[in-house]
Amino acid sequence: QVQLVESGGGLVQAGGSLRLSCAASGRTFSSYLMGWFRQAPGKEREFVTAISRYGASTLYVDSVKGRFTISRDNAKNTVYLQMNSLKPEDTAVYYCAADGRSYGSPTTNRAAYDYWGQGTQVTVSS
């Protein structure tokens, strides 16, 4: 089992940047595919990005490509989300998630993720 704690959210003006962090407990962090999702008020939780176990492969939703970057540091049990050129439509609660499948690549499928953090609020003002 793994516990996830996000941090780094806040209020930023459009065009600004934020870096989210997600710290994981446990000694098997590198065995998990990791992802970030977000949920805006009144909307369903949506996939943002995911990364393979050692960072070789990443996946992004089209709306954040070229602006967001996911990375991980397995020695620190942490996954990051660097968000640049933020837009008001990026405003949401951002969730970190861990996918414990033994095999496979990063996925957009929310059902594949076994563990979730509590979320961190990102608000982008226009």
C-alpha positions in Angstrom: 0.0 0.0 0.0 1.2 3.6 -0.6 0.1 6.9 0.8 0.3 10.0 -1.4 0.5 13.6 -0.2 0.4 16.5 -2.7 1.8 20.0 -2.1 2.7 23.1 -4.1 -0.7 24.3 -5.1 -1.8 27.9 -4.8 -3.0 31.1 -6.6 -1.1 32.3 -9.7 -1.8 34.7 -12.5 -2.4 33.5 -16.0 1.0 32.9 -17.7 2.6 32.0 -14.4 4.1 28.7 -13.2 3.7 26.3 -10.3 5.4 23.0 -9.4 3.3 20.4 -7.7 4.9 17.6 -5.7 3.5 14.3 -4.6 5.4 12.5 -1.8 4.8 8.7 -1.5 5.2 6.5 1.5 6.6 3.0 1.3 9.7 1.4 -0.2 8.3 0.3 -3.5 7.6 3.6 -5.1 9.5 2.7 -8.3 7.1 -0.2 -8.9 4.2 2.2 -9.5 3.2 4.1 -12.6 2.3 7.5 -11.4 -0.3 10.0 -12.7 -1.8 13.4 -12.1 -5.5 14.1 -12.5 -7.5 17.3 -11.9 -11.1 18.1 -11.1 -12.7 21.5 -11.7 -15.9 22.5 -9.9 -18.9 20.8 -11.5 -16.8 18.6 -13.7 -15.5 15.1 -13.7 -12.0 14.2 -12.6 -9.9 14.2 -15.8 -6.5 12.7 -16.7 -3.6 15.2 -17.0 -0.4 13.2 -17.3 1.3 10.0 -16.3 4.8 8.6 -16.1 6.4 5.1 -16.3 8.2 3.5 -13.4 11.6 4.9 -14.2 10.5 8.0 -16.1 11.3 6.7 -19.6 7.7 7.1 -20.9 5.2 9.9 -20.3 1.7 10.6 -21.4 -0.2 14.0 -21.6 -3.6 15.2 -22.3 -3.6 17.4 -25.4 -4.6 20.6 -23.5 -1.4 20.6 -21.4 1.2 19.4 -23.9 4.1 21.8 -24.2 3.1 23.5 -20.9 3.2 20.8 -18.3 6.0 18.4 -17.5 5.8 15.3 -15.3 8.9 13.9 -13.7 9.8 11.6 -10.8 12.7 11.0 -8.4 12.5 7.5 -7.1 15.2 8.1 -4.5 13.0 10.7 -2.9 9.7 8.8 -3.5 8.3 11.9 -5.2 6.6 12.7 -8.5 6.5 16.3 -9.8 4.2 18.3 -12.1 5.8 21.4 -13.5 3.1 23.7 -14.8 4.1 26.6 -17.1 2.0 29.1 -19.0 -0.9 28.5 -16.8 -4.4 29.4 -18.0 -7.6 30.1 -16.1 -9.0 26.8 -17.4 -6.2 25.0 -15.6 -8.0 25.9 -12.3 -8.8 22.7 -10.5 -8.0 20.4 -7.6 -5.0 18.4 -8.7 -4.7 14.8 -7.5 -1.7 12.5 -7.6 -2.4 8.8 -8.2 -0.5 5.5 -8.2 -1.1 2.6 -10.6 0.1 -0.7 -9.1 -0.2 -2.9 -12.2 2.7 -5.3 -12.6 3.1 -4.6 -16.3 2.0 -2.0 -18.7 2.6 1.6 -19.7 1.2 4.9 -18.4 -2.5 5.1 -18.9 -5.3 7.7 -19.0 -7.7 5.2 -17.4 -8.7 6.4 -14.0 -9.8 3.0 -12.9 -6.3 1.7 -13.2 -5.1 3.9 -10.4 -5.2 2.2 -7.0 -4.2 5.0 -4.7 -5.0 8.7 -4.6 -3.8 11.7 -2.7 -6.0 14.2 -1.0 -5.5 16.8 -3.7 -4.1 20.3 -3.9 -5.9 23.4 -5.2 -4.6 25.3 -8.2 -6.2 28.6 -9.0 -5.2 30.6 -12.1 -6.5 34.2 -12.2 -7.0 36.0 -15.5 
